[in-house]
């Protein structure tokens, strides 16, 4: 296959991934969903995996294949969805889905009560 024929295929795949990601981000911003579901949707969207694969005990790097750039995308989307600031070091220290969920719970409780 020539390079000219490969690029449209790659572009089409990325458009599908971007569309899927955007729909998951919109779902994550739905305030009627529970916090845990919103966090899992954000993680699933950033990593282009099904939400069912994002379980509390799952490791972002080993189980879902996340690298530092993926964690940065997760960080930015969490900040947008929950209207908080997540310092780089805080997200870097979290590797389990449950750790991120608990972190967001604490941060949003502090925002509401503080």
Secondary structure, DSSP 8 states (H G I E B T S, - for coil): --HHHHHHHHHHHHHHHHHHHHHHHHHHT-TTS-HHHHHHHHHHHHHT--GGG--TT-BTTTTT---HHHHHHHHHHHHHHHT----HHHHHH--BHHHHHHHHHHHHHHHHH-
